[in-house]
Amino acid sequence: MTDENDGAAWSVNPLEAFQQASEQATRQQQQFVQSLLAGESAGNGFGSQLDAVSRTATFKTRVQSGGRISIPDAEREALDIEEGDIVQTIVVPVKRNRE
């Protein structure tokens, strides 16, 4: 181990760590979907699970006044979300603009 790597655990940028974790999660989701497709073609009955996975989106957005967030147009169209629909969200803070 070189001196450059000493203390590497302490010098990790939190945003880079989050991005790496996000990319890994995306790869795992892709592998999961591929395995579901393989299972469906083999007749294992994963259709409802595959349908649920295909109706999800991951995107970043800003919190607006009153704590509101917006779903981008492309995601609303892809998921057929209209005004008044109820959706489930998972919120993970990415970057804080505070001093």
N, CA and C of each residue as an Amber inpcrd file, in Angstrom:
protein
   297
   0.8590000  -1.1710000   0.0000000   0.0000000   0.0000000   0.0000000
   0.9010000   1.2280000   0.0000000   0.5920000   2.2150000  -0.8290000
   1.4030000   3.4210000  -0.8950000   0.8480000   4.4730000   0.0420000
   1.6530000   5.5220000   0.2520000   1.2020000   6.6150000   1.1070000
  -0.0110000   7.3160000   0.5290000  -0.1630000   7.2860000  -0.8060000
  -1.3040000   7.9340000  -1.4520000  -2.6190000   7.3280000  -0.9770000
  -2.6330000   6.0480000  -0.7040000  -3.8590000   5.3670000  -0.3380000
  -4.1400000   5.4110000   1.1540000  -3.1650000   5.8430000   1.9610000
  -3.3990000   5.9170000   3.3990000  -4.5050000   6.9210000   3.6850000
  -5.4700000   6.5060000   4.4820000  -6.5600000   7.3990000   4.8410000
  -7.5800000   7.5790000   3.7300000  -7.5700000   6.7210000   2.7220000
  -8.4930000   6.8570000   1.5930000  -9.9400000   6.8000000   2.0630000
 -10.2040000   6.0240000   3.0920000 -11.5780000   5.9200000   3.5850000
 -12.0690000   7.2580000   4.1220000 -11.1580000   8.0820000   4.5690000
 -11.5580000   9.3710000   5.1250000 -11.6580000  10.4550000   4.0640000
 -11.0820000  10.2310000   2.8910000 -11.0710000  11.2650000   1.8700000
 -12.0990000  11.0270000   0.7700000 -13.0150000  10.0910000   0.9480000
 -14.0280000   9.7920000  -0.0630000 -15.0410000  10.9280000  -0.1030000
 -15.2900000  11.4310000  -1.3050000 -16.2960000  12.4650000  -1.5130000
 -17.6780000  11.8250000  -1.3650000 -18.5240000  12.3310000  -0.4820000
 -19.8450000  11.7250000  -0.2790000 -20.6800000  11.6790000  -1.5600000
 -20.5760000  12.6970000  -2.4060000 -21.3390000  12.6750000  -3.6520000
 -20.8420000  11.5780000  -4.5840000 -19.5190000  11.3840000  -4.6400000
 -18.9740000  10.3160000  -5.4720000 -19.3980000   8.9550000  -4.9320000
 -19.3880000   8.8100000  -3.6260000 -19.8080000   7.5490000  -3.0150000
 -21.2730000   7.2780000  -3.3190000 -22.1100000   8.3090000  -3.2410000
 -23.5270000   8.1410000  -3.5550000 -23.7060000   7.7760000  -5.0190000
 -22.9570000   8.4300000  -5.9070000 -23.0560000   8.1390000  -7.3330000
 -22.6500000   6.6970000  -7.6120000 -21.5700000   6.2380000  -6.9860000
 -21.1350000   4.8570000  -7.1740000 -22.1990000   3.8820000  -6.6720000
 -22.7780000   4.1710000  -5.5250000 -23.8250000   3.2990000  -4.9820000
 -25.0440000   3.2980000  -5.8920000 -25.3800000   4.4640000  -6.4390000
 -26.5160000   4.5680000  -7.3470000 -26.2750000   3.7740000  -8.6220000
 -25.0540000   3.8720000  -9.1620000 -24.7200000   3.1240000 -10.3720000
 -24.7500000   1.6200000 -10.1100000 -24.2660000   1.2080000  -8.9430000
 -24.2990000  -0.2100000  -8.5960000 -25.7430000  -0.6870000  -8.4600000
 -26.5970000   0.1090000  -7.8420000 -28.0060000  -0.2560000  -7.7000000
 -28.6670000  -0.3840000  -9.0710000 -28.3220000   0.5160000  -9.9850000
 -28.8800000   0.4600000 -11.3360000 -28.4490000  -0.8290000 -12.0390000
 -27.1740000  -1.1930000 -11.9050000 -26.6890000  -2.4450000 -12.5080000
 -27.4290000  -3.6470000 -11.9150000 -27.6340000  -3.6330000 -10.6080000
 -28.3370000  -4.7430000  -9.9660000 -29.7860000  -4.8200000 -10.4310000
 -30.4210000  -3.6620000 -10.6190000 -31.7970000  -3.6470000 -11.1240000
 -31.8510000  -4.2130000 -12.5380000 -30.8720000  -3.8420000 -13.3680000
 -30.8360000  -4.3600000 -14.7330000 -30.6590000  -5.8800000 -14.7310000
 -29.7740000  -6.3760000 -13.8640000 -29.5710000  -7.8190000 -13.7690000
 -30.8370000  -8.5160000 -13.2880000 -31.5360000  -7.8860000 -12.3470000
 -32.7760000  -8.4400000 -11.8240000 -33.8290000  -8.5470000 -12.9350000
 -33.9580000  -7.4870000 -13.7200000 -34.9310000  -7.4910000 -14.8120000
 -34.5640000  -8.5630000 -15.8430000 -33.2770000  -8.6760000 -16.1530000
 -32.8560000  -9.7040000 -17.1030000 -33.1780000 -11.1020000 -16.5790000
 -32.9780000 -11.3210000 -15.2870000 -33.2850000 -12.6380000 -14.7250000
 -34.7910000 -12.8850000 -14.7320000 -35.5770000 -11.8330000 -14.5140000
 -37.0320000 -11.9890000 -14.5920000 -37.4650000 -12.3400000 -16.0020000
 -36.8610000 -11.6580000 -16.9880000 -37.2010000 -11.9630000 -18.3840000
 -36.8520000 -13.4060000 -18.7190000 -35.7100000 -13.8580000 -18.2450000
 -35.3070000 -15.2420000 -18.4970000 -36.2850000 -16.2060000 -17.8210000
 -36.7140000 -15.8810000 -16.6140000 -37.6700000 -16.7230000 -15.8980000
 -39.0300000 -16.7260000 -16.5560000 -39.4570000 -15.5810000 -17.0720000
 -40.7580000 -15.4780000 -17.7380000 -40.7740000 -16.3310000 -18.9970000
 -39.6600000 -16.2910000 -19.7600000 -39.6090000 -17.0900000 -20.9840000
 -39.5850000 -18.5800000 -20.6590000 -39.1380000 -18.9180000 -19.4480000
 -39.1180000 -20.3200000 -19.0340000 -40.4410000 -20.7260000 -18.3900000
 -41.3900000 -19.7790000 -18.2810000 -42.7030000 -20.0880000 -17.7310000
 -42.7530000 -20.1070000 -16.2140000 -41.9290000 -19.3100000 -15.5390000
 -41.8960000 -19.3170000 -14.0740000 -42.8790000 -18.3490000 -13.4300000
 -43.6880000 -17.6210000 -14.2040000 -44.7410000 -16.7890000 -13.6510000
 -44.2860000 -15.5340000 -12.9420000 -43.2800000 -14.8350000 -13.4540000
 -42.8010000 -13.6050000 -12.8480000 -43.4420000 -12.3710000 -13.4910000
 -44.4910000 -12.5420000 -14.2660000 -45.0960000 -11.4450000 -15.0130000
 -45.5080000 -10.2690000 -14.1440000 -46.1330000 -10.5230000 -13.0120000
 -46.5830000  -9.4140000 -12.1600000 -45.4040000  -8.6720000 -11.5430000
 -44.3400000  -9.3950000 -11.1990000 -43.1550000  -8.7370000 -10.6510000
 -42.4590000  -7.9100000 -11.7200000 -42.3480000  -8.4390000 -12.9290000
 -41.7370000  -7.7020000 -14.0260000 -42.5540000  -6.4620000 -14.3370000
 -43.8560000  -6.5860000 -14.2930000 -44.7320000  -5.4380000 -14.5400000
 -44.4890000  -4.3480000 -13.5060000 -44.3310000  -4.7300000 -12.2390000
 -44.0750000  -3.7470000 -11.1840000 -42.7370000  -3.0520000 -11.3920000
 -41.7050000  -3.7870000 -11.7820000 -40.3880000  -3.2010000 -12.0080000
 -40.4310000  -2.2530000 -13.2020000 -41.1690000  -2.6020000 -14.2370000
 -41.2200000  -1.7680000 -15.4370000 -42.0050000  -0.4840000 -15.2040000
 -42.7080000  -0.3870000 -14.0910000 -43.4690000   0.8230000 -13.7840000
 -42.7750000   1.6660000 -12.7210000 -41.4460000   1.7340000 -12.7710000
 -40.6940000   2.5580000 -11.8360000 -39.7880000   3.5190000 -12.5960000
 -39.3990000   4.5980000 -11.9420000 -38.4750000   5.5720000 -12.5290000
 -37.5550000   6.0830000 -11.4270000 -36.3360000   6.4160000 -11.8060000
 -35.3790000   7.0180000 -10.8920000 -34.8900000   8.3070000 -11.5180000
 -35.0070000   9.4110000 -10.7910000 -34.5960000  10.7070000 -11.3210000
 -34.2580000  11.6200000 -10.1620000 -33.5570000  12.7130000 -10.4700000
 -33.2400000  13.7160000  -9.4580000 -34.0880000  14.9470000  -9.7220000
 -34.5200000  15.6060000  -8.6560000 -35.3190000  16.8230000  -8.7660000
 -35.0390000  17.7080000  -7.5650000 -35.3770000  18.9640000  -7.6620000
 -35.1820000  19.9000000  -6.5490000 -36.4540000  20.0160000  -5.7210000
 -36.2730000  20.2230000  -4.4380000 -37.4090000  20.4850000  -3.5550000
 -37.7930000  21.9440000  -3.7390000 -39.0530000  22.1700000  -4.0430000
 -39.5570000  23.5190000  -4.2770000 -40.2490000  24.0370000  -3.0200000
 -40.7830000  25.2320000  -3.0920000 -41.4330000  25.8230000  -1.9210000
 -42.5480000  24.9070000  -1.4190000 -42.6930000  24.8840000  -0.1340000
 -43.7180000  24.0490000   0.4760000 -43.3740000  22.5650000   0.4560000
 -42.1050000  22.2250000   0.1320000 -41.6930000  20.8270000   0.1160000
 -42.1340000  20.0690000  -1.1230000 -42.5550000  20.7610000  -2.1560000
 -43.0410000  20.0960000  -3.3720000 -41.8840000  19.6260000  -4.2430000
 -42.1060000  18.4920000  -4.9100000 -41.1630000  18.0080000  -5.9150000
 -41.9430000  17.7990000  -7.2100000 -41.2290000  17.8420000  -8.3300000
 -41.8510000  17.6420000  -9.6360000 -41.3460000  16.3520000 -10.2630000
 -42.2440000  15.6500000 -10.9360000 -41.8660000  14.4690000 -11.7060000
 -41.6520000  14.9510000 -13.1400000 -40.4690000  14.7100000 -13.7110000
 -40.2000000  15.1840000 -15.0750000 -41.2100000  14.6370000 -16.0920000
 -41.4340000  15.4130000 -17.1570000 -42.4000000  15.0360000 -18.1960000
 -42.1670000  13.6330000 -18.7400000 -40.9050000  13.3090000 -19.0480000
 -40.6060000  12.0010000 -19.6520000 -41.0440000  10.8520000 -18.7400000
 -40.8130000  10.9890000 -17.4360000 -41.2100000   9.9390000 -16.5030000
 -42.7330000   9.8630000 -16.3810000 -43.3890000  11.0250000 -16.3360000
 -44.8590000  11.0150000 -16.2650000 -45.4550000  10.3310000 -17.4830000
 -44.9010000  10.6200000 -18.6570000 -45.4120000  10.0020000 -19.8770000
 -45.1260000   8.5010000 -19.9000000 -43.9050000   8.1180000 -19.5500000
 -43.5190000   6.7060000 -19.5890000 -44.3580000   5.8660000 -18.6230000
 -44.6930000   6.4450000 -17.4770000 -45.4440000   5.7150000 -16.4560000
 -46.9410000   6.0140000 -16.4920000 -47.3540000   6.8360000 -17.4500000
 -48.7680000   7.2110000 -17.5950000 -49.3270000   7.8010000 -16.2970000
 -48.5760000   8.7490000 -15.7320000 -48.9900000   9.4280000 -14.5120000
 -49.6810000  10.7290000 -14.8970000 -50.8570000  10.9530000 -14.3410000
 -51.6110000  12.1690000 -14.6260000 -51.8820000  12.9240000 -13.3270000
 -52.2450000  14.1890000 -13.4690000 -52.5560000  15.0150000 -12.3050000
 -53.6490000  14.3470000 -11.4790000 -53.4310000  14.2830000 -10.1650000
 -54.3880000  13.6690000  -9.2610000 -54.0770000  12.2120000  -8.9410000
 -53.1860000  11.5850000  -9.7380000 -52.8000000  10.2040000  -9.4420000
 -52.0070000  10.1580000  -8.1320000 -52.1130000   9.0640000  -7.4250000
 -51.3340000   8.8650000  -6.2130000 -50.1310000   8.0040000  -6.5800000
 -48.9440000   8.4480000  -6.1730000 -47.7120000   7.7190000  -6.4580000
 -46.9500000   7.5060000  -5.1550000 -46.0850000   6.5250000  -5.1460000
 -45.2450000   6.2690000  -3.9830000 -43.8380000   6.7510000  -4.3080000
 -43.2030000   7.4280000  -3.3580000 -41.8550000   7.9420000  -3.5850000
 -40.9060000   7.4620000  -2.4960000 -39.6430000   7.3930000  -2.8740000
 -38.5560000   7.1490000  -1.9250000 -37.6070000   8.3210000  -2.1000000
 -37.3230000   9.0550000  -1.0370000 -36.5140000  10.2620000  -1.1200000
 -35.1480000  10.0060000  -0.4930000 -34.0970000  10.2840000  -1.2740000
 -32.7170000  10.1570000  -0.7990000 -32.0380000  11.4950000  -1.0660000
 -31.6690000  12.2620000  -0.0330000 -30.9870000  13.5380000  -0.2760000
 -29.6730000  13.3070000  -1.0170000 -29.4240000  14.1110000  -2.0600000
 -28.2150000  13.9760000  -2.8590000 -27.2320000  15.0830000  -2.5240000
 -27.7010000  16.3140000  -2.5140000 -26.8200000  17.4610000  -2.2690000
 -27.6200000  18.5210000  -1.5370000 -27.0140000  19.0890000  -0.5580000
 -27.6780000  20.1630000   0.1970000 -27.0310000  21.4970000  -0.1710000
 -27.8570000  22.4870000  -0.4770000 -27.3800000  23.8190000  -0.8320000
 -27.4910000  24.7340000   0.3830000 -26.8570000  24.3420000   1.4710000
 -26.9180000  25.1340000   2.7020000 -25.5120000  25.5690000   3.0810000
 -25.4600000  26.6100000   3.8340000 -24.1440000  27.0700000   4.3080000
 -24.0830000  26.9760000   5.8150000
